[in-house]
Amino acid sequence: MDFSNAHNVVEPRDDINRRFGIRVSLIESDPFRRLLPEQWETFHWFADATERDAALEDMRARHRYSRLGDAPAVRYEQIDR
């Protein structure tokens, strides 16, 4: 099935062939952690390091609609399988 917005896919697609990843987790001081399981994290997988690095740079960039002083409470880590 095709998706109109691939970034909204809930189930992983063909992650088996993707070796380069980004682990996303919350920082310890984020109050949102009380709403999620203690060790919550999610992963985004990519076919090559260049694609992963570009996505990581985009994820770490300041969101253009954020208020001044807002800072993401998310930790991004590069991982390889």
TORTI-153087 format. One record per atom (N, C-alpha, C): x, y, z. Coordinates in steps of 0.001 Angstrom, whole numbers, plus 500000, padded with zeros to 6 digits. Each point is the difference from the previous one (the first is absolute). Layout:
residues N
XYZ ...
***
This chain:
residues 81
500837498830500000 499163501170500000 500888501241500000 499639501005499233 500731501260499971 499466500924501088 500877500849500515 499627500960501022 500179501395499435 499082500898500336 500135501363499492 501157500721500689 500280499648501246 501101500600500745 500801498890500665 501112499640499408 500791498866500493 500452500194501445 500181501251500430 500442500235501377 498928499653501023 498765499750499569 498920499630500909 499824498491500128 500845499219499378 499889498549500054 500253499543501438 499110499198500537 500132499534501375 500826498724500056 499774499083499104 500736498741499967 501276500170499179 501104499399500445 501229500103499211 499848499333498642 500637500604499021 499976499395498674 501133498992499931 500786499922499007 501021498954499854 501267500315500804 499901500024501321 501127500337500863 501126498979499952 499739498785499549 501009498948500007 501218500392499168 499794500652498871 501093500368499111 500596501369500313 499551500614501047 500500501331500352 500929499874501202 501261500380499822 501012499790501033 500296501242500829 499635501169499520 500396501246500650 498781500627500652 500116500279501289 498819500447500717 500210501210500876 498867500488500492 499957501074500983 499125499508501142 500566499977501197 499227499676501205 499468501306500561 498708500062500260 499358501190500545 499515499662501409 500420500801500974 499550499812501373 499814501373500648 499367500011501164 499767501255500714 501113500240501011 500317501277500234 500985500307501028 499377499739501374 500840499776500992 499536499597501325 499090501027500660 500224501283499755 499234501040500685 498666500337499326 499676499351498906 498763500317499284 498785499458500761 499051500859500382 498822499545500736 499115499053499177 500140500021498693 499222499102499143 500346498534500273 501181499759500563 500419498630500321 499021499304500934 499270500768500802 499025499398500924 498849499349499253 499793500374498750 498890499472499201 500395498787499160 501276499743499898 500502498900499166 500657498937500869 500163498797499466 500739498976500749 501401500521500346 500552499507501096 501254500530500531 501139500030498979 500176498957499250 501107499936499044 499527500232498563 499052500892499800 499459500238498661 501090500488499049 499981499445498808 500847500461498905 499392499483498704 500365500635498916 499560499542498690 501176500122499042 499893499348498862 501107499963499043 499511500378498607 500880500641499249 499781500291498577 501177499362499273 499719499175498986 501054499268499288 500139500491498566 501249499995499501 500320500511498673 500926499039499280 499973500050498675 500805499102499168 501484500365500008 500323501281500141 501411500388500014 500235501131500997 501263500186500353 500371500978501016 499702501429499552 500136500282498720 499732501345499497 498545500382500204 499098499085499685 498564500235500180 499688500196501491 500593499158500844 499800500103501441 500511501331500541 501195500405499564 500595501238500496 499183501221499590 499439499978498793 499149501106499548 498724500072500842 499405498837500281 498796499962500831 500315500464501420 501143499603500523 500397500398501350 500196501510500085 500624500572499003 500188501454499967 498651500710499979 499066499475499222 498660500584499935 499272499862501341 500127498844500651 499337499784501288 500544500930501084 501296500254499958 500634500841501018 499796501497499759 499571500375498818 499813501416499676 498847500596500821 500097501268500278 498936500690500727 498755500027499128 498893499574500570 498730500013499261 499597501437499731 499650500312498784 499753501404499642 498787500601500694 499104499185500535 498821500530500681 500134499959501519 501181499654500507 500215499986501444 500063501424500534 499615500129501259 500102501307500648 501456500252500373 500381501263500114 501347500332500458 500196499406501384 501122499383500217 500291499394501294 499598498547500104 499149499507499109 499638498584500019 501198499166499563 500181498897500672 501092499091499643 499450498581499993 500326499219498990 499507498627499971 500532499204501187 499159499151500537 500396499153501136 500256498585499500 500595499902498827 500215498721499350 501489499786499781 500443498774500166 501395499633499755 500030499160498721 500900500358499095 500185499253498752 501391499381500017 500087498707499686 501286499322499956 500127499212498704 501159500123499347 500271499196498811 500314498566500447 499421499040499308 500308498595500287 500168499232498696 500753498931500058 500208499112498853 499727498578500457 499498499186499080 499815498572500325 501159499215499425 
***
